[in-house]
Amino acid sequence: MRGPGEGPRSAAAWRDAIERHKRQGDIDLVAEADGQLVGMSGAIRGEYARNKHVATLGIAIRQSHARHGIGAAMMLALEDWARSQGVTRLELSVMQSNKGARRFYRRLGYRTEGRKRRAVKLGDSYVDEVMMAKQIS
Ligand SMILES: CC(C)(COP(=O)(O)OP(=O)(O)OC[C@H]1O[C@@H](n2cnc3c(N)ncnc32)[C@H](O)[C@@H]1OP(=O)(O)O)[C@@H](O)C(=O)NCCC(=O)NCCS
């Protein structure tokens, strides 16, 4: 699974990233259906005293399994993990053009806090990045 405009990432690169996240106390979650990987999500915490209460989230669900509630379940699992770690702020970014994902996040309680103009490059075009966040207790 990969973001739009990205090439495939090798299994070794994924393994390295997951090991690094484990060492740092971050989390990676996967969703499986019939032995197949259908979803990936993760959260990375701030490194310093000043931002340890913040985690940055990412998620991707295989298109064939979208709109079955898997994404929402994974986001809530990340939220549970965040609470257990004392994280009080969840952040993410999403392309302005990704209306479906923006709606998904809004329904989960994320609010738009800003926009980074032309922050993402897809081929030869630039897209704005929308910054969203949710405070949890
Ligand atoms: C966006 C994404 C994570 C949502 O995961 P999902 O498992 O499909 O979402 P869920 O089934 O849990 O959806 C929960 C609700 O979110 C909203 N939603 C989800 N996907 C939506 C879409 N494409 N368009 C509009 N609303 C959407 C709906 O309200 C949905 O409830 P409903 O299906 O009962 O109407 C997933 O579709 C995905 O990975 N898309 C491609 C990659 C991506 O955009 N990742 C996020 C990048 S920041």
The ligand as an SDF file (V2000), in Angstrom:
LIG
                    3D

 48 50  0  0  0  0  0  0  0  0999 V2000
  -10.2090    7.4480    3.6990 C   0  0  0  0  0  0  0  0  0  0  0  0
  -10.1330    6.0070    4.2350 C   0  0  0  0  0  0  0  0  0  0  0  0
   -8.9870    5.8710    5.2480 C   0  0  0  0  0  0  0  0  0  0  0  0
  -11.4690    5.6620    4.9400 C   0  0  0  0  0  0  0  0  0  0  0  0
  -11.4260    4.3280    5.4130 O   0  0  0  0  0  0  0  0  0  0  0  0
  -12.7020    3.3870    5.1940 P   0  0  0  0  0  0  0  0  0  0  0  0
  -12.4620    2.0810    5.8640 O   0  0  0  0  0  0  0  0  0  0  0  0
  -13.0130    3.3470    3.7490 O   0  0  0  0  0  0  0  0  0  0  0  0
  -13.8080    4.2450    5.9440 O   0  0  0  0  0  0  0  0  0  0  0  0
  -15.0590    3.7380    6.8270 P   0  0  0  0  0  0  0  0  0  0  0  0
  -15.7650    2.6420    6.1100 O   0  0  0  0  0  0  0  0  0  0  0  0
  -14.6070    3.4710    8.2100 O   0  0  0  0  0  0  0  0  0  0  0  0
  -15.9270    5.0680    6.7340 O   0  0  0  0  0  0  0  0  0  0  0  0
  -16.5280    5.7230    7.8250 C   0  0  0  0  0  0  0  0  0  0  0  0
  -17.2730    6.9390    7.2950 C   0  0  0  0  0  0  0  0  0  0  0  0
  -16.3410    7.8940    6.7640 O   0  0  0  0  0  0  0  0  0  0  0  0
  -16.9230    8.5460    5.6100 C   0  0  0  0  0  0  0  0  0  0  0  0
  -16.1520    8.1670    4.4000 N   0  0  0  0  0  0  0  0  0  0  0  0
  -15.2050    7.2450    4.2860 C   0  0  0  0  0  0  0  0  0  0  0  0
  -14.7230    7.2070    3.0370 N   0  0  0  0  0  0  0  0  0  0  0  0
  -15.4200    8.1250    2.3400 C   0  0  0  0  0  0  0  0  0  0  0  0
  -15.4010    8.5460    0.9820 C   0  0  0  0  0  0  0  0  0  0  0  0
  -14.5370    8.0290    0.0770 N   0  0  0  0  0  0  0  0  0  0  0  0
  -16.2610    9.5080    0.5960 N   0  0  0  0  0  0  0  0  0  0  0  0
  -17.1250   10.0690    1.4850 C   0  0  0  0  0  0  0  0  0  0  0  0
  -17.2040    9.6940    2.8050 N   0  0  0  0  0  0  0  0  0  0  0  0
  -16.3500    8.7440    3.2050 C   0  0  0  0  0  0  0  0  0  0  0  0
  -18.3430    8.0240    5.4990 C   0  0  0  0  0  0  0  0  0  0  0  0
  -19.1570    8.8790    6.2400 O   0  0  0  0  0  0  0  0  0  0  0  0
  -18.2200    6.6510    6.1410 C   0  0  0  0  0  0  0  0  0  0  0  0
  -19.4430    6.1630    6.6310 O   0  0  0  0  0  0  0  0  0  0  0  0
  -20.4920    5.4670    5.6020 P   0  0  0  0  0  0  0  0  0  0  0  0
  -19.7190    4.5420    4.7050 O   0  0  0  0  0  0  0  0  0  0  0  0
  -21.4500    4.7830    6.5420 O   0  0  0  0  0  0  0  0  0  0  0  0
  -21.1170    6.6110    4.8410 O   0  0  0  0  0  0  0  0  0  0  0  0
   -9.9160    4.9780    3.0840 C   0  0  0  0  0  0  0  0  0  0  0  0
  -10.9930    5.0440    2.1900 O   0  0  0  0  0  0  0  0  0  0  0  0
   -8.6190    5.1370    2.3220 C   0  0  0  0  0  0  0  0  0  0  0  0
   -7.6130    4.5870    2.7290 O   0  0  0  0  0  0  0  0  0  0  0  0
   -8.6210    5.8410    1.2070 N   0  0  0  0  0  0  0  0  0  0  0  0
   -7.4420    5.9650    0.3450 C   0  0  0  0  0  0  0  0  0  0  0  0
   -6.1980    6.4880    1.0400 C   0  0  0  0  0  0  0  0  0  0  0  0
   -6.4670    7.7720    1.7830 C   0  0  0  0  0  0  0  0  0  0  0  0
   -7.1390    8.6520    1.2660 O   0  0  0  0  0  0  0  0  0  0  0  0
   -5.9100    7.8410    2.9930 N   0  0  0  0  0  0  0  0  0  0  0  0
   -5.9960    9.0370    3.7870 C   0  0  0  0  0  0  0  0  0  0  0  0
   -4.9360    9.9490    3.3080 C   0  0  0  0  0  0  0  0  0  0  0  0
   -4.7370   11.3070    4.4070 S   0  0  0  0  0  0  0  0  0  0  0  0
  1  2  1  0
  2  3  1  0
  2  4  1  0
  2 36  1  0
  4  5  1  0
  5  6  1  0
  6  7  2  0
  6  8  1  0
  6  9  1  0
  9 10  1  0
 10 11  2  0
 10 12  1  0
 10 13  1  0
 13 14  1  0
 14 15  1  0
 15 16  1  0
 15 30  1  0
 16 17  1  0
 17 18  1  0
 17 28  1  0
 18 19  1  0
 18 27  1  0
 19 20  2  0
 20 21  1  0
 21 22  1  0
 21 27  2  0
 22 23  1  0
 22 24  2  0
 24 25  1  0
 25 26  2  0
 26 27  1  0
 28 29  1  0
 28 30  1  0
 30 31  1  0
 31 32  1  0
 32 33  2  0
 32 34  1  0
 32 35  1  0
 36 37  1  0
 36 38  1  0
 38 39  2  0
 38 40  1  0
 40 41  1  0
 41 42  1  0
 42 43  1  0
 43 44  2  0
 43 45  1  0
 45 46  1  0
 46 47  1  0
 47 48  1  0
M  END
$$$$
